[in-house]
């Protein structure tokens, strides 16, 4: 989904450096920065990045660490769903990114058909990984993700779905040549599937986005509706 070679890239939550390795292989002349809280993972990541910082990206003084120009690529893979306030992080990036920066985001898809089937049967079981990873604090459908992006100052320039489970892949294969719309029956659920994109969304485990600052310029009516929609309320309980 990367549309141009980055000059200076930042991977937030870079882990052991898998994304950095891929970026270095594809763009050997790019300057690569990473942020990672886990010291052991950060140590491994340093073999792929020019610099890895072990602190909250929102508190980092990047110029004092040697950053000479704004980031033109930021990676947020499986990060935002772990935050209490992902809107704040997205808005805060404006201080360190170029006006036309590209940001890659992956988010778990909670409109996944199999997750919905389980929920309708009373099951919402957190696990060590996957859509209901016990460390997830926020849950997004495609609509909710777009609302967050536009309200935080970004527009979506590319969107793709990723299907990681065999059941979803099987449904896509079974119905790929079926005329739309058609009725999909999954257990006790009956859904009118309106398009190939709708079918992919039902089967997807992840939504992948490429976003860029919109600066409130040249927004379509549909995009403007996301900007002006009432933002999500953050509730805090306890002292």
C-alpha positions as CSV (number, residue, x, y, z in Angstrom):
1,X,0.0,0.0,0.0
2,X,3.0,2.3,0.1
3,X,2.7,4.6,-2.8
4,X,6.0,6.3,-2.8
5,X,9.5,5.7,-1.3
6,X,9.7,7.4,2.2
7,X,12.5,9.7,3.1
8,X,12.0,9.4,6.8
9,X,9.7,6.8,8.3
10,X,8.4,6.1,11.8
11,X,7.1,2.7,13.0
12,X,5.1,3.2,16.2
13,X,5.0,0.0,18.3
14,X,7.8,-1.5,16.1
15,X,8.2,-4.7,18.2
16,X,11.3,-6.7,17.2
17,X,11.6,-4.8,13.9
18,X,9.7,-6.9,11.3
19,X,8.3,-3.8,9.6
20,X,11.7,-2.1,9.8
21,X,13.3,-5.1,8.1
22,X,10.7,-5.0,5.3
23,X,11.1,-1.2,4.8
24,X,14.9,-1.5,4.9
25,X,14.8,-4.2,2.2
26,X,12.5,-2.2,-0.1
27,X,13.8,1.3,0.6
28,X,17.5,1.0,1.6
29,X,18.1,4.7,1.5
30,X,15.3,5.7,3.8
31,X,15.9,6.9,7.4
32,X,14.0,4.6,9.7
33,X,12.8,5.4,13.3
34,X,11.0,3.1,15.7
35,X,9.1,3.5,19.0
36,X,8.9,0.4,21.3
37,X,8.2,0.2,25.0
38,X,9.5,-3.4,25.4
39,X,13.3,-3.1,26.0
40,X,14.1,-6.6,24.8
41,X,12.1,-6.1,21.5
42,X,13.6,-2.7,21.0
43,X,17.1,-4.2,21.3
44,X,16.3,-6.6,18.5
45,X,14.7,-3.8,16.4
46,X,17.8,-1.7,16.4
47,X,19.4,-3.9,13.8
48,X,16.8,-2.8,11.3
49,X,16.2,0.9,12.3
50,X,18.5,3.9,12.5
51,X,17.1,4.8,15.9
52,X,14.7,3.1,18.3
53,X,13.1,5.1,21.1
54,X,11.8,3.4,24.2
55,X,9.1,5.9,25.3
56,X,5.7,7.2,24.4
57,X,5.8,8.8,20.9
58,X,3.6,11.7,22.2
59,X,6.4,12.8,24.6
60,X,9.4,12.4,22.4
61,X,11.4,15.5,21.4
62,X,12.4,14.2,17.9
63,X,14.5,17.2,16.8
64,X,16.7,16.8,20.0
65,X,17.4,13.2,18.9
66,X,18.5,14.2,15.5
67,X,15.4,14.3,13.3
68,X,16.0,16.9,10.6
69,X,12.8,16.8,8.7
70,X,9.2,15.7,9.4
71,X,8.2,12.0,8.9
72,X,6.6,11.4,5.5
73,X,5.6,7.8,6.4
74,X,4.2,6.6,9.7
75,X,3.2,2.9,10.5
76,X,0.6,2.1,13.1
77,X,0.1,-1.6,12.8
78,X,-2.1,-3.1,15.5
79,X,-1.5,-0.1,17.8
80,X,-4.6,2.1,18.0
81,X,-6.9,-0.6,19.4
82,X,-4.6,-0.9,22.5
83,X,-5.0,2.8,23.4
84,X,-7.5,4.5,25.7
85,X,-7.5,7.6,23.4
86,X,-6.3,6.7,19.9
87,X,-7.8,10.0,18.6
88,X,-5.3,11.9,20.7
89,X,-2.4,10.0,19.2
90,X,-3.5,10.7,15.7
91,X,-4.0,14.4,16.3
92,X,-0.7,14.6,18.1
93,X,1.2,13.2,15.0
94,X,0.6,16.5,13.3
95,X,3.6,18.0,15.1
96,X,6.0,15.5,13.6
97,X,4.7,14.6,10.1
98,X,4.9,16.3,6.7
99,X,1.8,18.1,5.4
100,X,1.3,15.3,2.8
101,X,2.5,12.4,5.0
102,X,1.2,8.9,4.5
103,X,0.1,6.9,7.5
104,X,-0.4,3.1,7.3
105,X,-2.9,1.7,9.9
106,X,-4.2,-1.8,10.6
107,X,-7.1,-2.4,12.9
108,X,-9.0,-5.5,13.9
109,X,-12.4,-5.7,12.2
110,X,-15.2,-6.2,14.8
111,X,-17.8,-6.5,12.1
112,X,-16.4,-9.9,11.3
113,X,-19.2,-12.3,10.7
114,X,-17.9,-15.0,13.0
115,X,-17.4,-12.6,15.8
116,X,-20.9,-11.3,15.4
117,X,-22.3,-14.9,15.4
118,X,-20.5,-15.6,18.7
119,X,-21.8,-12.4,20.2
120,X,-25.4,-13.2,19.3
121,X,-25.0,-16.4,21.1
122,X,-23.7,-14.6,24.2
123,X,-20.0,-15.2,23.7
124,X,-17.5,-12.4,23.9
125,X,-14.4,-14.2,25.0
126,X,-11.1,-12.4,25.3
127,X,-8.0,-14.4,24.2
128,X,-4.2,-14.1,24.1
129,X,-4.4,-13.0,20.4
130,X,-6.8,-12.2,17.6
131,X,-9.8,-10.0,17.3
132,X,-10.5,-10.2,21.0
133,X,-7.0,-9.9,22.3
134,X,-7.3,-9.2,26.0
135,X,-5.1,-6.1,25.6
136,X,-7.6,-4.4,23.2
137,X,-9.2,-1.4,24.7
138,X,-11.0,0.0,21.6
139,X,-13.0,-1.9,18.9
140,X,-13.6,-0.6,15.3
141,X,-15.8,-1.3,12.4
142,X,-14.8,0.3,9.1
143,X,-17.3,3.1,9.7
144,X,-16.0,3.8,13.2
145,X,-12.4,3.8,11.9
146,X,-13.2,6.3,9.2
147,X,-15.0,8.5,11.6
148,X,-11.9,8.5,13.9
149,X,-9.6,9.3,11.0
150,X,-11.6,12.2,9.6
151,X,-12.3,13.7,13.0
152,X,-8.6,13.5,13.8
153,X,-7.7,15.4,10.6
154,X,-7.0,12.6,8.0
155,X,-8.7,11.3,4.9
156,X,-8.6,7.7,3.7
157,X,-6.9,7.3,0.3
158,X,-6.7,3.5,0.3
159,X,-8.6,0.7,2.2
160,X,-8.1,-3.0,2.0
161,X,-9.3,-6.0,3.9
162,X,-7.2,-8.9,5.2
163,X,-8.7,-12.3,5.7
164,X,-6.5,-14.5,8.0
165,X,-8.9,-17.3,8.9
166,X,-9.8,-20.4,6.9
167,X,-13.6,-19.9,7.4
168,X,-13.5,-16.4,5.9
169,X,-11.4,-17.5,3.0
170,X,-13.8,-20.4,2.3
171,X,-16.8,-18.2,2.2
172,X,-15.1,-15.7,-0.2
173,X,-14.2,-18.6,-2.4
174,X,-17.6,-20.2,-2.3
175,X,-19.5,-17.0,-3.2
176,X,-17.0,-15.1,-5.4
177,X,-18.9,-15.8,-8.6
178,X,-22.4,-15.3,-7.0
179,X,-24.4,-12.4,-8.4
180,X,-25.0,-9.6,-5.9
181,X,-27.0,-9.0,-3.9
182,X,-27.5,-12.5,-2.4
183,X,-28.6,-13.9,0.9
184,X,-25.9,-15.4,3.1
185,X,-27.0,-17.8,5.9
186,X,-24.5,-18.3,8.6
187,X,-25.9,-20.4,11.5
188,X,-28.9,-18.5,12.7
189,X,-27.9,-15.3,10.9
190,X,-29.3,-14.3,7.6
191,X,-27.6,-11.3,5.9
192,X,-28.3,-9.6,2.6
193,X,-24.9,-9.2,1.1
194,X,-24.9,-6.3,-1.3
195,X,-21.5,-6.3,-3.0
196,X,-18.1,-8.0,-3.1
197,X,-16.8,-5.3,-0.8
198,X,-19.6,-6.1,1.7
199,X,-18.7,-9.8,1.6
200,X,-15.0,-9.1,2.1
201,X,-15.9,-6.8,5.1
202,X,-17.9,-9.6,6.7
203,X,-15.1,-12.1,6.3
204,X,-12.2,-9.8,7.1
205,X,-10.1,-10.0,10.2
206,X,-8.3,-6.7,9.7
207,X,-8.9,-3.4,7.9
208,X,-5.9,-1.8,6.4
209,X,-5.8,1.9,5.7
210,X,-3.6,4.4,4.0
211,X,-4.5,7.9,5.3
212,X,-3.1,11.4,4.9
213,X,-3.8,14.8,6.5
214,X,-6.9,16.5,4.9
215,X,-6.4,20.0,6.2
216,X,-10.2,20.5,5.7
217,X,-9.6,20.9,2.0
218,X,-11.5,19.4,-1.0
219,X,-13.6,17.1,1.2
220,X,-16.5,15.4,-0.5
221,X,-19.9,15.5,1.1
222,X,-19.4,12.0,2.4
223,X,-16.0,12.9,3.9
224,X,-17.4,16.1,5.4
225,X,-20.1,14.0,7.1
226,X,-17.4,12.1,8.9
227,X,-15.7,15.3,10.0
228,X,-18.8,16.9,11.4
229,X,-20.3,13.7,13.0
230,X,-20.4,13.8,16.8
231,X,-17.1,12.4,18.0
232,X,-16.9,9.4,20.3
233,X,-17.2,10.1,24.0
234,X,-14.5,8.7,26.3
235,X,-15.9,7.6,29.6
236,X,-13.7,7.2,32.6
237,X,-14.8,5.4,35.8
238,X,-13.3,5.5,39.2
239,X,-10.9,8.0,40.7
